[in-house]
Amino acid sequence: MWQGEIFNLRFQLQELRDEMIDKGLARSVINKRIGMLKRMFRWAASQQLVPVTVYQSLATVENHNAGRSRAKSTKQHTAAIPA
């Protein structure tokens, strides 16, 4: 029962990530939001609410890396130097 649904969830997570890129969200924001969803499913698997294979499948969705994604990167902020 879960096999097709697991693939579909993984695909939907990738689609959601692409939609966030299309909306102009920064790479760091996208990675944080996708990470939050992965953690939610990790918790659900630990509580036996979903099969562990669901989390394992979603965990394979990679973060966007700088220079390897269509997502925009934010500026690097430097710490203020005290006077």
Residue, then its C-alpha position, 0 to 999 in steps of 0.5 A: m500500500w505505501q510503496g506508491e505513496i512513498f514515491n509520490l511523497r518524495f516527488q511532491l517534496q521535490e515539486l514543493r522545493d521547485e515551487m519555492i524556487d519559482k516564488g523567488l525564495a532564497r536557498s537558505v529559506i528553502n533548505k530550512r523549510i524542507g528540513m522542517l518537513k523531513r524532521m516532521f516525518r522523522w518524528a512521525a516515523s518514530q511515533q509509528l504514525v508512518p512507516v519508517t520507509v517514508y522518512q527514509s525516502l524523504a531524507t534522500v531529497e538533497n538540500h540545494n547547494a550554493g552554485r548548484s541550484r536555480a535558487k538565489s543565494t543570500k548575501q554573506h553577512t559579516a560580524a560587526i567589528p567592535a570599535 
